[in-house]
Amino acid sequence: MACDELRMLIYLDPRALTRDCVGRWLQSRLSGFSVCLLSDPEQITAAPIVSDQIRAVVVNAGPERMSSPTVAHLLSRVSELLPTVPVAVMSDYEDSESIQEAFELGVRGYIPTSLASRVAVGALRLVCLGGTFAPAAALLARDDRRQAPAGEPLIEGFTPRQSQILECLRRGMANKLIAYELNMCESTVKV
């Protein structure tokens, strides 16, 4: 695929089948972006890429844990080659430990492969715009045995009502359904 448009996303995946399939899917969903498919970070220096055109790099870790030397090396090398470009990780894991490890390695987005495709595309757009994305599971990671006293938030920084909404989002519920279940306006849920 072309690596020469004004806004570019680099998709880095050492596995040929997933690189081709996910890369083509990304290209079809990310209108206004060119998706450059690479198998190795060293190809960044060899590809016809202008670094100021790159909006983000997505590293598909697949079945590798964030703590694996392979993933740590990939992320480190991408950061060395493109220090100002945000990096997102796609992973088969959605546990809070993996998510935390990824952010400790400097990523700006963590995209579990369990996400709905439209959410994954939205997450990538957010990272390309300089934002940060973590799945709701990361926000809701807590010991389920822990019970907050009445009136205190279950998640630090969120009210009990906001925590309820986040729990519904984590379960993949649509705003309209959340509003119905929690007896509130859909516009309130969106806010």
VOTIGU-8423 format. One record per residue: residue number from 1; residue in three letters; x, y, z of N, C-alpha, C in turn. Coordinates in nm, 2 decimals, padded with zeros to 4 digits. Example, Ala and Ser with C-alpha at 12.3 -4.5 7.8 and 13.67 -1.06 7.14 Angstrom:
2
+-----+-----+--------+--------+--------+--------+--------+--------+--------+--------+--------+
|   i |  aa |     nx |     ny |     nz |    cax |    cay |    caz |     cx |     cy |     cz |
+-----+-----+--------+--------+--------+--------+--------+--------+--------+--------+--------+
|   1 | ALA |  01.32 | -00.57 |  00.78 |  01.23 | -00.45 |  00.78 |  01.32 | -00.33 |  00.78 |
|   2 | SER |  01.28 | -00.22 |  00.71 |  01.37 | -00.11 |  00.71 |  01.29 |  00.00 |  00.79 |
+-----+-----+--------+--------+--------+--------+--------+--------+--------+--------+--------+
***
This chain:
191
+-----+-----+--------+--------+--------+--------+--------+--------+--------+--------+--------+
|   i |  aa |     nx |     ny |     nz |    cax |    cay |    caz |     cx |     cy |     cz |
+-----+-----+--------+--------+--------+--------+--------+--------+--------+--------+--------+
|   1 | MET |  00.08 | -00.12 |  00.00 |  00.00 |  00.00 |  00.00 |  00.09 |  00.12 |  00.00 |
|   2 | ALA |  00.03 |  00.23 | -00.05 |  00.11 |  00.35 | -00.06 |  00.16 |  00.41 |  00.07 |
|   3 | CYS |  00.28 |  00.46 |  00.07 |  00.33 |  00.52 |  00.19 |  00.37 |  00.67 |  00.16 |
|   4 | ASP |  00.28 |  00.73 |  00.08 |  00.32 |  00.87 |  00.04 |  00.21 |  00.97 |  00.05 |
|   5 | GLU |  00.11 |  00.95 |  00.13 |  00.01 |  01.05 |  00.14 |  00.04 |  01.15 |  00.25 |
|   6 | LEU | -00.04 |  01.26 |  00.26 | -00.02 |  01.36 |  00.36 | -00.04 |  01.31 |  00.51 |
|   7 | ARG | -00.14 |  01.23 |  00.53 | -00.16 |  01.18 |  00.67 | -00.14 |  01.03 |  00.66 |
|   8 | MET | -00.05 |  00.98 |  00.75 | -00.01 |  00.84 |  00.74 | -00.02 |  00.77 |  00.87 |
|   9 | LEU | -00.06 |  00.65 |  00.87 | -00.06 |  00.56 |  00.98 |  00.03 |  00.44 |  00.95 |
|  10 | ILE |  00.13 |  00.41 |  01.03 |  00.21 |  00.30 |  01.01 |  00.16 |  00.18 |  01.09 |
|  11 | TYR |  00.13 |  00.07 |  01.02 |  00.08 | -00.05 |  01.09 |  00.20 | -00.15 |  01.08 |
|  12 | LEU |  00.25 | -00.18 |  01.20 |  00.37 | -00.27 |  01.22 |  00.32 | -00.41 |  01.27 |
|  13 | ASP |  00.34 | -00.51 |  01.19 |  00.30 | -00.64 |  01.23 |  00.39 | -00.74 |  01.17 |
|  14 | PRO |  00.47 | -00.82 |  01.25 |  00.56 | -00.92 |  01.19 |  00.49 | -01.04 |  01.12 |
|  15 | ARG |  00.37 | -01.06 |  01.15 |  00.29 | -01.17 |  01.09 |  00.23 | -01.13 |  00.96 |
|  16 | ALA |  00.26 | -01.20 |  00.85 |  00.21 | -01.16 |  00.71 |  00.06 | -01.16 |  00.70 |
|  17 | LEU |  00.00 | -01.26 |  00.74 | -00.15 | -01.27 |  00.72 | -00.22 | -01.16 |  00.80 |
|  18 | THR | -00.19 | -01.14 |  00.93 | -00.26 | -01.04 |  01.00 | -00.22 | -00.90 |  00.95 |
|  19 | ARG | -00.10 | -00.88 |  00.91 | -00.05 | -00.75 |  00.86 | -00.13 | -00.72 |  00.73 |
|  20 | ASP | -00.15 | -00.81 |  00.64 | -00.23 | -00.79 |  00.52 | -00.37 | -00.76 |  00.55 |
|  21 | CYS | -00.43 | -00.85 |  00.63 | -00.58 | -00.84 |  00.66 | -00.61 | -00.71 |  00.74 |
|  22 | VAL | -00.55 | -00.69 |  00.85 | -00.58 | -00.58 |  00.93 | -00.54 | -00.45 |  00.86 |
|  23 | GLY | -00.43 | -00.45 |  00.79 | -00.39 | -00.34 |  00.71 | -00.49 | -00.29 |  00.61 |
|  24 | ARG | -00.54 | -00.39 |  00.53 | -00.64 | -00.36 |  00.43 | -00.77 | -00.31 |  00.50 |
|  25 | TRP | -00.81 | -00.37 |  00.61 | -00.92 | -00.32 |  00.69 | -00.90 | -00.18 |  00.74 |
|  26 | LEU | -00.79 | -00.15 |  00.79 | -00.76 | -00.01 |  00.84 | -00.77 |  00.09 |  00.72 |
|  27 | GLN | -00.71 |  00.05 |  00.61 | -00.71 |  00.14 |  00.49 | -00.85 |  00.17 |  00.45 |
|  28 | SER | -00.94 |  00.07 |  00.46 | -01.08 |  00.09 |  00.41 | -01.16 |  00.17 |  00.52 |
|  29 | ARG | -01.12 |  00.17 |  00.64 | -01.19 |  00.24 |  00.75 | -01.14 |  00.38 |  00.78 |
|  30 | LEU | -01.01 |  00.40 |  00.76 | -00.95 |  00.53 |  00.80 | -00.94 |  00.62 |  00.68 |
|  31 | SER | -01.06 |  00.68 |  00.64 | -01.06 |  00.77 |  00.53 | -00.97 |  00.89 |  00.56 |
|  32 | GLY | -00.90 |  00.93 |  00.46 | -00.81 |  01.05 |  00.47 | -00.67 |  01.01 |  00.52 |
|  33 | PHE | -00.65 |  00.88 |  00.54 | -00.52 |  00.83 |  00.58 | -00.46 |  00.73 |  00.48 |
|  34 | SER | -00.33 |  00.73 |  00.47 | -00.26 |  00.63 |  00.40 | -00.21 |  00.53 |  00.51 |
|  35 | VAL | -00.23 |  00.40 |  00.49 | -00.18 |  00.31 |  00.58 | -00.06 |  00.24 |  00.52 |
|  36 | CYS |  00.05 |  00.25 |  00.59 |  00.18 |  00.19 |  00.54 |  00.20 |  00.06 |  00.62 |
|  37 | LEU |  00.21 | -00.05 |  00.56 |  00.22 | -00.18 |  00.62 |  00.37 | -00.22 |  00.63 |
|  38 | LEU |  00.42 | -00.24 |  00.75 |  00.56 | -00.28 |  00.77 |  00.56 | -00.41 |  00.86 |
|  39 | SER |  00.67 | -00.49 |  00.84 |  00.68 | -00.61 |  00.92 |  00.79 | -00.59 |  01.03 |
|  40 | ASP |  00.87 | -00.49 |  01.01 |  00.98 | -00.47 |  01.10 |  01.01 | -00.32 |  01.12 |
|  41 | PRO |  01.04 | -00.27 |  01.24 |  01.06 | -00.13 |  01.26 |  01.17 | -00.07 |  01.18 |
|  42 | GLU |  01.27 | -00.16 |  01.14 |  01.38 | -00.11 |  01.06 |  01.34 | -00.07 |  00.92 |
|  43 | GLN |  01.22 | -00.11 |  00.88 |  01.17 | -00.07 |  00.75 |  01.13 |  00.07 |  00.75 |
|  44 | ILE |  01.11 |  00.13 |  00.86 |  01.07 |  00.27 |  00.87 |  01.18 |  00.36 |  00.81 |
|  45 | THR |  01.30 |  00.32 |  00.83 |  01.41 |  00.40 |  00.77 |  01.42 |  00.38 |  00.62 |
|  46 | ALA |  01.38 |  00.26 |  00.57 |  01.39 |  00.23 |  00.43 |  01.27 |  00.27 |  00.34 |
|  47 | ALA |  01.15 |  00.28 |  00.41 |  01.03 |  00.31 |  00.33 |  01.03 |  00.46 |  00.29 |
|  48 | PRO |  00.96 |  00.49 |  00.18 |  00.95 |  00.63 |  00.13 |  00.85 |  00.70 |  00.22 |
|  49 | ILE |  00.90 |  00.74 |  00.34 |  00.81 |  00.80 |  00.44 |  00.87 |  00.94 |  00.48 |
|  50 | VAL |  00.79 |  01.04 |  00.49 |  00.83 |  01.17 |  00.54 |  00.78 |  01.17 |  00.69 |
|  51 | SER |  00.87 |  01.17 |  00.78 |  00.83 |  01.16 |  00.92 |  00.72 |  01.25 |  00.97 |
|  52 | ASP |  00.72 |  01.38 |  00.92 |  00.61 |  01.47 |  00.96 |  00.48 |  01.44 |  00.91 |
|  53 | GLN |  00.46 |  01.34 |  00.82 |  00.33 |  01.30 |  00.77 |  00.27 |  01.19 |  00.86 |
|  54 | ILE |  00.36 |  01.12 |  00.94 |  00.31 |  01.01 |  01.02 |  00.24 |  01.06 |  01.14 |
|  55 | ARG |  00.11 |  01.02 |  01.15 |  00.03 |  01.06 |  01.26 |  00.03 |  00.96 |  01.38 |
|  56 | ALA |  00.06 |  00.83 |  01.35 |  00.07 |  00.73 |  01.46 |  00.13 |  00.61 |  01.40 |
|  57 | VAL |  00.18 |  00.52 |  01.49 |  00.23 |  00.39 |  01.46 |  00.15 |  00.29 |  01.54 |
|  58 | VAL |  00.09 |  00.19 |  01.48 |  00.02 |  00.08 |  01.55 |  00.11 | -00.04 |  01.54 |
|  59 | VAL |  00.14 | -00.09 |  01.66 |  00.21 | -00.22 |  01.67 |  00.12 | -00.33 |  01.71 |
|  60 | ASN |  00.10 | -00.43 |  01.63 |  00.02 | -00.54 |  01.66 |  00.10 | -00.64 |  01.74 |
|  61 | ALA |  00.08 | -00.65 |  01.87 |  00.15 | -00.74 |  01.96 |  00.08 | -00.88 |  01.95 |
|  62 | GLY | -00.04 | -00.89 |  01.91 | -00.11 | -01.02 |  01.89 | -00.11 | -01.10 |  02.02 |
|  63 | PRO | -00.06 | -01.22 |  02.02 | -00.06 | -01.31 |  02.14 |  00.05 | -01.28 |  02.23 |
|  64 | GLU |  00.14 | -01.19 |  02.20 |  00.26 | -01.16 |  02.29 |  00.21 | -01.07 |  02.40 |
|  65 | ARG |  00.26 | -01.10 |  02.52 |  00.23 | -01.02 |  02.64 |  00.32 | -00.89 |  02.63 |
|  66 | MET |  00.27 | -00.78 |  02.69 |  00.34 | -00.66 |  02.69 |  00.48 | -00.67 |  02.76 |
|  67 | SER |  00.49 | -00.77 |  02.85 |  00.61 | -00.79 |  02.92 |  00.71 | -00.87 |  02.84 |
|  68 | SER |  00.67 | -00.92 |  02.72 |  00.77 | -01.00 |  02.65 |  00.88 | -00.91 |  02.59 |
|  69 | PRO |  01.00 | -00.97 |  02.58 |  01.11 | -00.89 |  02.52 |  01.09 | -00.85 |  02.38 |
|  70 | THR |  01.01 | -00.93 |  02.31 |  00.98 | -00.90 |  02.17 |  00.90 | -00.77 |  02.16 |
|  71 | VAL |  00.80 | -00.76 |  02.23 |  00.71 | -00.64 |  02.23 |  00.79 | -00.52 |  02.28 |
|  72 | ALA |  00.86 | -00.54 |  02.39 |  00.93 | -00.43 |  02.45 |  01.04 | -00.37 |  02.35 |
|  73 | HIS |  01.10 | -00.46 |  02.28 |  01.20 | -00.42 |  02.18 |  01.13 | -00.35 |  02.06 |
|  74 | LEU |  01.02 | -00.40 |  02.01 |  00.95 | -00.33 |  01.90 |  00.91 | -00.19 |  01.94 |
|  75 | LEU |  00.85 | -00.17 |  02.06 |  00.81 | -00.04 |  02.11 |  00.93 |  00.05 |  02.13 |
|  76 | SER |  01.03 |  00.00 |  02.18 |  01.15 |  00.08 |  02.21 |  01.21 |  00.13 |  02.08 |
|  77 | ARG |  01.22 |  00.04 |  01.98 |  01.28 |  00.07 |  01.85 |  01.20 |  00.17 |  01.78 |
|  78 | VAL |  01.07 |  00.16 |  01.78 |  00.98 |  00.26 |  01.71 |  01.00 |  00.39 |  01.78 |
|  79 | SER |  01.01 |  00.40 |  01.91 |  01.03 |  00.52 |  01.98 |  01.16 |  00.59 |  01.95 |
|  80 | GLU |  01.26 |  00.51 |  01.93 |  01.39 |  00.56 |  01.89 |  01.39 |  00.62 |  01.75 |
|  81 | LEU |  01.32 |  00.55 |  01.66 |  01.31 |  00.60 |  01.52 |  01.22 |  00.71 |  01.50 |
|  82 | LEU |  01.11 |  00.72 |  01.57 |  01.01 |  00.82 |  01.56 |  00.97 |  00.87 |  01.70 |
|  83 | PRO |  01.06 |  00.95 |  01.76 |  01.04 |  00.98 |  01.90 |  00.92 |  01.07 |  01.93 |
|  84 | THR |  00.87 |  01.15 |  01.83 |  00.76 |  01.24 |  01.85 |  00.62 |  01.18 |  01.80 |
|  85 | VAL |  00.62 |  01.06 |  01.75 |  00.50 |  01.00 |  01.69 |  00.44 |  00.91 |  01.80 |
|  86 | PRO |  00.30 |  00.93 |  01.82 |  00.24 |  00.85 |  01.92 |  00.23 |  00.70 |  01.87 |
|  87 | VAL |  00.24 |  00.61 |  01.96 |  00.23 |  00.47 |  01.93 |  00.11 |  00.41 |  02.00 |
|  88 | ALA |  00.04 |  00.32 |  01.93 | -00.07 |  00.24 |  01.98 | -00.04 |  00.10 |  01.97 |
|  89 | VAL | -00.09 |  00.02 |  02.06 | -00.07 | -00.13 |  02.06 | -00.20 | -00.20 |  02.04 |
|  90 | MET | -00.20 | -00.30 |  01.95 | -00.32 | -00.39 |  01.94 | -00.27 | -00.52 |  02.01 |
|  91 | SER | -00.36 | -00.57 |  02.09 | -00.32 | -00.69 |  02.17 | -00.44 | -00.78 |  02.19 |
|  92 | ASP | -00.41 | -00.91 |  02.20 | -00.52 | -01.01 |  02.23 | -00.56 | -01.01 |  02.38 |
|  93 | TYR | -00.49 | -00.93 |  02.46 | -00.52 | -00.93 |  02.60 | -00.59 | -00.80 |  02.64 |
|  94 | GLU | -00.68 | -00.81 |  02.74 | -00.75 | -00.69 |  02.78 | -00.74 | -00.68 |  02.94 |
|  95 | ASP | -00.65 | -00.75 |  03.00 | -00.64 | -00.74 |  03.14 | -00.57 | -00.61 |  03.18 |
|  96 | SER | -00.60 | -00.56 |  03.30 | -00.55 | -00.43 |  03.35 | -00.40 | -00.44 |  03.36 |
|  97 | GLU | -00.34 | -00.55 |  03.39 | -00.19 | -00.56 |  03.40 | -00.12 | -00.53 |  03.26 |
|  98 | SER | -00.18 | -00.59 |  03.16 | -00.12 | -00.57 |  03.02 | -00.14 | -00.43 |  02.98 |
|  99 | ILE | -00.25 | -00.37 |  03.01 | -00.28 | -00.23 |  02.97 | -00.18 | -00.14 |  03.05 |
| 100 | GLN | -00.17 | -00.16 |  03.17 | -00.07 | -00.08 |  03.25 |  00.07 | -00.09 |  03.20 |
| 101 | GLU |  00.11 | -00.21 |  03.17 |  00.25 | -00.24 |  03.12 |  00.27 | -00.16 |  02.99 |
| 102 | ALA |  00.17 | -00.16 |  02.90 |  00.18 | -00.10 |  02.77 |  00.20 |  00.05 |  02.79 |
| 103 | PHE |  00.12 |  00.12 |  02.88 |  00.14 |  00.26 |  02.91 |  00.27 |  00.29 |  02.97 |
| 104 | GLU |  00.32 |  00.20 |  03.05 |  00.45 |  00.22 |  03.11 |  00.56 |  00.21 |  03.01 |
| 105 | LEU |  00.53 |  00.14 |  02.90 |  00.63 |  00.13 |  02.79 |  00.62 |  00.25 |  02.69 |
| 106 | GLY |  00.52 |  00.35 |  02.72 |  00.51 |  00.47 |  02.65 |  00.41 |  00.48 |  02.54 |
| 107 | VAL |  00.32 |  00.38 |  02.53 |  00.22 |  00.38 |  02.43 |  00.11 |  00.49 |  02.46 |
| 108 | ARG |  00.04 |  00.54 |  02.36 | -00.06 |  00.64 |  02.38 | -00.20 |  00.58 |  02.35 |
| 109 | GLY | -00.20 |  00.45 |  02.31 | -00.33 |  00.38 |  02.29 | -00.31 |  00.23 |  02.31 |
| 110 | TYR | -00.41 |  00.17 |  02.37 | -00.41 |  00.03 |  02.39 | -00.54 | -00.02 |  02.33 |
| 111 | ILE | -00.53 | -00.10 |  02.22 | -00.65 | -00.15 |  02.15 | -00.66 | -00.30 |  02.16 |
| 112 | PRO | -00.74 | -00.35 |  02.25 | -00.76 | -00.50 |  02.25 | -00.83 | -00.55 |  02.13 |
| 113 | THR | -00.80 | -00.66 |  02.08 | -00.87 | -00.72 |  01.96 | -01.01 | -00.76 |  01.99 |
| 114 | SER | -01.05 | -00.75 |  02.12 | -01.19 | -00.78 |  02.15 | -01.28 | -00.65 |  02.13 |
| 115 | LEU | -01.22 | -00.54 |  02.10 | -01.30 | -00.42 |  02.07 | -01.39 | -00.43 |  01.94 |
| 116 | ALA | -01.50 | -00.37 |  01.94 | -01.58 | -00.36 |  01.82 | -01.49 | -00.28 |  01.72 |
| 117 | SER | -01.50 | -00.31 |  01.59 | -01.42 | -00.25 |  01.49 | -01.44 | -00.10 |  01.48 |
| 118 | ARG | -01.56 | -00.05 |  01.50 | -01.58 |  00.10 |  01.49 | -01.51 |  00.17 |  01.61 |
| 119 | VAL | -01.51 |  00.10 |  01.72 | -01.45 |  00.16 |  01.84 | -01.30 |  00.16 |  01.82 |
| 120 | ALA | -01.24 |  00.05 |  01.76 | -01.10 |  00.05 |  01.74 | -01.06 |  00.16 |  01.64 |
| 121 | VAL | -01.14 |  00.18 |  01.54 | -01.11 |  00.29 |  01.44 | -01.11 |  00.43 |  01.51 |
| 122 | GLY | -01.21 |  00.44 |  01.60 | -01.22 |  00.57 |  01.67 | -01.10 |  00.59 |  01.76 |
| 123 | ALA | -01.06 |  00.48 |  01.83 | -00.94 |  00.49 |  01.91 | -00.82 |  00.53 |  01.84 |
| 124 | LEU | -00.80 |  00.47 |  01.72 | -00.69 |  00.51 |  01.63 | -00.69 |  00.65 |  01.59 |
| 125 | ARG | -00.81 |  00.70 |  01.55 | -00.82 |  00.84 |  01.51 | -00.79 |  00.93 |  01.63 |
| 126 | LEU | -00.83 |  00.89 |  01.75 | -00.80 |  00.97 |  01.87 | -00.65 |  00.98 |  01.89 |
| 127 | VAL | -00.58 |  00.86 |  01.88 | -00.43 |  00.86 |  01.90 | -00.37 |  00.95 |  01.79 |
| 128 | CYS | -00.42 |  00.94 |  01.67 | -00.36 |  01.02 |  01.56 | -00.37 |  01.17 |  01.58 |
| 129 | LEU | -00.48 |  01.20 |  01.65 | -00.50 |  01.35 |  01.69 | -00.42 |  01.39 |  01.81 |
| 130 | GLY | -00.35 |  01.30 |  01.87 | -00.27 |  01.33 |  01.99 | -00.33 |  01.29 |  02.12 |
| 131 | GLY | -00.44 |  01.22 |  02.11 | -00.51 |  01.18 |  02.24 | -00.46 |  01.05 |  02.29 |
| 132 | THR | -00.52 |  01.00 |  02.39 | -00.48 |  00.88 |  02.45 | -00.60 |  00.79 |  02.46 |
| 133 | PHE | -00.59 |  00.66 |  02.44 | -00.70 |  00.57 |  02.45 | -00.66 |  00.45 |  02.53 |
| 134 | ALA | -00.75 |  00.42 |  02.63 | -00.74 |  00.29 |  02.70 | -00.88 |  00.24 |  02.71 |
| 135 | PRO | -00.90 |  00.10 |  02.70 | -01.03 |  00.05 |  02.70 | -01.10 |  00.07 |  02.84 |
| 136 | ALA | -01.23 |  00.07 |  02.84 | -01.30 |  00.09 |  02.96 | -01.26 | -00.01 |  03.07 |
| 137 | ALA | -01.22 | -00.13 |  03.03 | -01.18 | -00.23 |  03.13 | -01.06 | -00.17 |  03.22 |
| 138 | ALA | -00.98 | -00.09 |  03.16 | -00.87 | -00.04 |  03.23 | -00.92 |  00.06 |  03.34 |
| 139 | LEU | -01.02 |  00.14 |  03.31 | -01.08 |  00.23 |  03.40 | -01.15 |  00.16 |  03.51 |
| 140 | LEU | -01.21 |  00.05 |  03.48 | -01.29 | -00.03 |  03.57 | -01.22 | -00.13 |  03.64 |
| 141 | ALA | -01.09 | -00.15 |  03.62 | -01.01 | -00.25 |  03.69 | -01.01 | -00.23 |  03.84 |
| 142 | ARG | -01.07 | -00.32 |  03.91 | -01.07 | -00.30 |  04.05 | -01.09 | -00.44 |  04.11 |
| 143 | ASP | -01.07 | -00.46 |  04.23 | -01.10 | -00.58 |  04.30 | -01.25 | -00.58 |  04.33 |
| 144 | ASP | -01.32 | -00.68 |  04.27 | -01.46 | -00.69 |  04.28 | -01.51 | -00.71 |  04.42 |
| 145 | ARG | -01.42 | -00.76 |  04.51 | -01.46 | -00.78 |  04.65 | -01.46 | -00.65 |  04.72 |
| 146 | ARG | -01.39 | -00.55 |  04.67 | -01.39 | -00.42 |  04.74 | -01.53 | -00.35 |  04.72 |
| 147 | GLN | -01.59 | -00.30 |  04.82 | -01.71 | -00.23 |  04.81 | -01.69 | -00.09 |  04.86 |
| 148 | ALA | -01.72 |  00.01 |  04.79 | -01.71 |  00.15 |  04.84 | -01.82 |  00.18 |  04.93 |
| 149 | PRO | -01.80 |  00.26 |  05.04 | -01.90 |  00.30 |  05.12 | -02.01 |  00.38 |  05.05 |
| 150 | ALA | -02.13 |  00.38 |  05.09 | -02.24 |  00.45 |  05.03 | -02.20 |  00.59 |  04.99 |
| 151 | GLY | -02.23 |  00.63 |  04.87 | -02.20 |  00.77 |  04.83 | -02.06 |  00.79 |  04.78 |
| 152 | GLU | -01.97 |  00.70 |  04.80 | -01.83 |  00.72 |  04.75 | -01.81 |  00.65 |  04.62 |
| 153 | PRO | -01.73 |  00.70 |  04.53 | -01.71 |  00.64 |  04.40 | -01.64 |  00.51 |  04.41 |
| 154 | LEU | -01.67 |  00.42 |  04.32 | -01.60 |  00.29 |  04.31 | -01.47 |  00.31 |  04.24 |
| 155 | ILE | -01.47 |  00.41 |  04.15 | -01.35 |  00.43 |  04.07 | -01.30 |  00.57 |  04.11 |
| 156 | GLU | -01.18 |  00.59 |  04.15 | -01.13 |  00.72 |  04.20 | -01.15 |  00.82 |  04.09 |
| 157 | GLY | -01.21 |  00.93 |  04.13 | -01.23 |  01.04 |  04.04 | -01.37 |  01.04 |  03.97 |
| 158 | PHE | -01.45 |  00.94 |  03.99 | -01.58 |  00.93 |  03.93 | -01.68 |  00.91 |  04.04 |
| 159 | THR | -01.80 |  00.97 |  04.02 | -01.91 |  00.95 |  04.11 | -01.97 |  00.81 |  04.09 |
| 160 | PRO | -02.05 |  00.77 |  04.19 | -02.11 |  00.64 |  04.17 | -02.19 |  00.63 |  04.05 |
| 161 | ARG | -02.26 |  00.73 |  04.01 | -02.34 |  00.73 |  03.89 | -02.26 |  00.72 |  03.76 |
| 162 | GLN | -02.15 |  00.79 |  03.76 | -02.05 |  00.78 |  03.65 | -01.99 |  00.64 |  03.64 |
| 163 | SER | -01.97 |  00.58 |  03.76 | -01.91 |  00.45 |  03.76 | -02.01 |  00.35 |  03.70 |
| 164 | GLN | -02.14 |  00.37 |  03.73 | -02.25 |  00.28 |  03.67 | -02.24 |  00.29 |  03.52 |
| 165 | ILE | -02.23 |  00.41 |  03.47 | -02.23 |  00.44 |  03.32 | -02.10 |  00.37 |  03.26 |
| 166 | LEU | -01.99 |  00.39 |  03.33 | -01.87 |  00.32 |  03.28 | -01.88 |  00.17 |  03.28 |
| 167 | GLU | -01.95 |  00.11 |  03.38 | -01.97 | -00.03 |  03.38 | -02.05 | -00.08 |  03.26 |
| 168 | CYS | -02.15 |  00.00 |  03.23 | -02.24 | -00.03 |  03.11 | -02.16 | -00.02 |  02.99 |
| 169 | LEU | -02.08 |  00.08 |  02.97 | -01.99 |  00.10 |  02.86 | -01.89 | -00.02 |  02.84 |
| 170 | ARG | -01.84 | -00.06 |  02.96 | -01.75 | -00.18 |  02.96 | -01.81 | -00.30 |  02.90 |
| 171 | ARG | -01.94 | -00.31 |  02.93 | -02.02 | -00.43 |  02.88 | -02.06 | -00.41 |  02.73 |
| 172 | GLY | -02.03 | -00.30 |  02.67 | -02.05 | -00.27 |  02.53 | -02.19 | -00.22 |  02.50 |
| 173 | MET | -02.26 | -00.17 |  02.60 | -02.40 | -00.12 |  02.58 | -02.40 |  00.01 |  02.51 |
| 174 | ALA | -02.50 |  00.03 |  02.42 | -02.52 |  00.16 |  02.35 | -02.57 |  00.26 |  02.45 |
| 175 | ASN | -02.55 |  00.39 |  02.41 | -02.59 |  00.50 |  02.50 | -02.74 |  00.50 |  02.52 |
| 176 | LYS | -02.82 |  00.46 |  02.42 | -02.96 |  00.46 |  02.44 | -03.00 |  00.35 |  02.54 |
| 177 | LEU | -02.94 |  00.24 |  02.53 | -02.97 |  00.13 |  02.62 | -02.93 |  00.16 |  02.77 |
| 178 | ILE | -02.81 |  00.23 |  02.78 | -02.76 |  00.27 |  02.91 | -02.86 |  00.37 |  02.97 |
| 179 | ALA | -02.91 |  00.47 |  02.89 | -03.00 |  00.57 |  02.94 | -03.13 |  00.50 |  02.99 |
| 180 | TYR | -03.18 |  00.40 |  02.91 | -03.30 |  00.33 |  02.95 | -03.28 |  00.25 |  03.08 |
| 181 | GLU | -03.17 |  00.18 |  03.09 | -03.14 |  00.10 |  03.21 | -03.12 |  00.18 |  03.33 |
| 182 | LEU | -03.05 |  00.30 |  03.32 | -03.03 |  00.38 |  03.44 | -03.13 |  00.49 |  03.46 |
| 183 | ASN | -03.23 |  00.49 |  03.37 | -03.34 |  00.59 |  03.38 | -03.29 |  00.73 |  03.38 |
| 184 | MET | -03.22 |  00.76 |  03.27 | -03.17 |  00.90 |  03.25 | -03.18 |  00.93 |  03.10 |
| 185 | CYS | -03.15 |  01.05 |  03.06 | -03.16 |  01.10 |  02.92 | -03.03 |  01.05 |  02.85 |
| 186 | GLU | -03.05 |  01.01 |  02.72 | -02.94 |  00.97 |  02.64 | -02.83 |  01.07 |  02.63 |
| 187 | SER | -02.87 |  01.20 |  02.63 | -02.77 |  01.31 |  02.62 | -02.69 |  01.32 |  02.74 |
| 188 | THR | -02.75 |  01.28 |  02.86 | -02.67 |  01.28 |  02.98 | -02.57 |  01.17 |  02.98 |
| 189 | VAL | -02.60 |  01.05 |  02.93 | -02.51 |  00.94 |  02.91 | -02.39 |  00.99 |  02.83 |
| 190 | LYS | -02.42 |  01.05 |  02.71 | -02.32 |  01.09 |  02.62 | -02.22 |  01.19 |  02.69 |
| 191 | VAL | -02.27 |  01.28 |  02.77 | -02.18 |  01.38 |  02.84 | -02.10 |  01.30 |  02.94 |
+-----+-----+--------+--------+--------+--------+--------+--------+--------+--------+--------+
***
